Amino acid sequence: MELREWLEGERLPQLMELFAAGWWTADRVPEGVAAMLEGSDLVFALVHRPDDRLVGFARVLTDGVYLAVVLDVLVAPDARGTGVGAMLMDAVVRHPRLAAVRSVELVCQPELFPYYRRWGFTERVGRSTLMRLTRSS
């Protein structure tokens, strides 16, 4: 497995395959994903070297001081349970640009709380709750 902090343009079709398998990312289109990559502060890609295939992806938006938000943690369905997700999360939480950030946050389904607790994440965030304004149909 090779961890990269970039995603080559020619891997966009592979990323689209990963997105197709995610319930929250399945409707994304290549043009939007390309723009999303440009706007992301950190990108993490795990490539399975023997077949040169993208098997894991995550990205982070951050101000570098107070807040970092981990987004789109995705693992290829056939690579789940093999440690790919853990490799991604290790890379995220240990990244030098995030070392001094006060709060690293992510959004996940409740059944994933135990998984993310391994890195110190907690669902106890005071009285805060997620709010969203959606502008898609």
Backbone torsions as a table, in degrees:
resi	resn	phi	psi	omega
1	MET	NA	137.4	177.9
2	GLU	-122.1	123.8	176.8
3	LEU	-89.5	128.8	176.9
4	ARG	-123.6	147.3	177.7
5	GLU	-103.7	35.7	176.3
6	TRP	-159.7	166.8	175.4
7	LEU	-133.8	116.6	-179.2
8	GLU	-66.1	145.9	-179.9
9	GLY	-55.3	-34.5	-179.5
10	GLU	-71.3	-10.2	176.4
11	ARG	-90.7	-0.5	-179.7
12	LEU	-54.8	-43.3	177.1
13	PRO	-59.7	-36.1	177.5
14	GLN	-68.0	-39.2	176.8
15	LEU	-64.6	-39.3	178.1
16	MET	-61.7	-34.5	175.7
17	GLU	-64.6	-42.8	176.4
18	LEU	-61.7	-45.2	-179.9
19	PHE	-62.7	-34.4	179.5
20	ALA	-62.3	-25.4	-178.5
21	ALA	-88.9	-7.2	180.0
22	GLY	-97.8	133.5	-177.2
23	TRP	-63.7	-30.5	-177.8
24	TRP	-93.0	-7.8	-176.3
25	THR	-118.6	-1.9	-172.0
26	ALA	-62.1	-26.2	-175.8
27	ASP	-95.6	9.3	-179.9
28	ARG	-73.7	150.6	-178.4
29	VAL	-117.1	152.6	-175.0
30	PRO	-53.4	-41.0	-179.0
31	GLU	-63.1	-43.0	178.6
32	GLY	-67.2	-40.4	-180.0
33	VAL	-65.6	-39.9	177.3
34	ALA	-60.9	-43.6	177.7
35	ALA	-65.8	-39.1	178.2
36	MET	-60.5	-42.8	178.9
37	LEU	-61.8	-41.6	178.1
38	GLU	-61.5	-34.8	-177.0
39	GLY	-87.9	-3.6	-179.2
40	SER	-86.0	139.3	-179.3
41	ASP	-75.5	-40.2	178.5
42	LEU	-133.3	139.7	177.7
43	VAL	-128.8	135.6	178.8
44	PHE	-124.4	126.1	179.6
45	ALA	-128.8	131.3	175.6
46	LEU	-108.2	121.0	-177.8
47	VAL	-111.0	127.3	174.4
48	HIS	-79.6	108.6	-172.0
49	ARG	-59.8	-44.8	-175.8
50	PRO	-54.5	-37.5	178.9
51	ASP	-114.0	10.3	176.8
52	ASP	50.8	47.2	-174.7
53	ARG	-119.0	136.4	174.9
54	LEU	-71.3	120.0	-179.1
55	VAL	-117.8	-9.4	179.1
56	GLY	-152.7	149.8	-177.4
57	PHE	-153.2	144.6	170.7
58	ALA	-155.2	159.1	177.1
59	ARG	-144.5	162.0	-177.0
60	VAL	-137.2	137.8	167.7
61	LEU	-109.7	134.7	-177.2
62	THR	-153.9	153.5	169.7
63	ASP	-96.0	-4.3	176.6
64	GLY	79.4	-2.0	-177.6
65	VAL	-128.9	-59.9	-172.6
66	TYR	-100.8	-34.3	-170.4
67	LEU	-145.2	139.1	169.7
68	ALA	-134.9	137.4	179.4
69	VAL	-119.9	120.9	178.6
70	VAL	-86.5	129.1	-175.9
71	LEU	-131.0	154.7	169.1
72	ASP	53.0	49.5	173.4
73	VAL	-76.2	110.4	-175.0
74	LEU	-130.4	140.3	176.0
75	VAL	-129.8	136.5	177.6
76	ALA	-55.0	137.4	-177.5
77	PRO	-51.6	-39.0	-178.2
78	ASP	-78.7	-4.7	178.6
79	ALA	-108.8	-0.5	179.8
80	ARG	-68.1	143.2	-179.0
81	GLY	82.8	7.1	-178.4
82	THR	-107.9	1.9	-179.7
83	GLY	97.5	0.2	-179.8
84	VAL	-62.7	-45.8	179.0
85	GLY	-61.3	-40.5	178.1
86	ALA	-63.8	-39.4	177.4
87	MET	-61.8	-42.2	178.3
88	LEU	-62.1	-50.0	-177.1
89	MET	-65.8	-37.0	175.2
90	ASP	-59.3	-44.3	-179.9
91	ALA	-63.6	-39.2	-179.8
92	VAL	-65.6	-56.4	-172.9
93	VAL	-70.1	-20.2	179.5
94	ARG	-98.1	0.9	-176.3
95	HIS	-65.0	133.9	-178.1
96	PRO	-56.8	-34.4	-179.5
97	ARG	-69.5	-14.2	-179.2
98	LEU	-107.7	-2.6	-174.3
99	ALA	-57.9	-36.5	-176.5
100	ALA	-103.9	3.8	-179.6
101	VAL	-70.4	129.6	-174.9
102	ARG	-63.0	-44.3	-174.6
103	SER	-133.7	121.1	174.1
104	VAL	-108.1	123.3	-173.0
105	GLU	-124.3	157.2	171.6
106	LEU	-151.8	162.7	176.4
107	VAL	-115.4	131.7	178.0
108	CYS	-149.2	167.9	175.9
109	GLN	-73.9	150.1	-177.4
110	PRO	-55.0	-32.7	-179.4
111	GLU	-67.5	-13.0	178.0
112	LEU	-96.5	-2.1	178.9
113	PHE	-52.8	-49.4	-179.2
114	PRO	-60.0	-36.2	179.6
115	TYR	-62.2	-50.6	-176.2
116	TYR	-75.2	-19.6	175.5
117	ARG	-60.8	-25.0	-179.8
118	ARG	-58.5	-25.6	179.9
119	TRP	-102.3	8.1	177.5
120	GLY	95.0	3.0	177.1
121	PHE	-70.8	148.6	178.5
122	THR	-139.1	150.5	175.2
123	GLU	-86.6	-2.5	178.4
124	ARG	-86.3	95.8	-178.3
125	VAL	-122.0	44.6	-178.6
126	GLY	67.7	-139.1	-179.0
127	ARG	-95.5	7.6	-177.5
128	SER	-68.2	149.3	173.3
129	THR	-143.8	155.2	-179.0
130	LEU	-73.7	134.5	171.9
131	MET	-125.4	152.6	-176.3
132	ARG	-147.0	140.5	168.3
133	LEU	-112.2	115.6	-178.3
134	THR	-105.1	131.1	-178.8
135	ARG	-113.7	26.4	177.3
136	SER	-115.2	162.6	-175.7
137	SER	-81.6	NA	NA
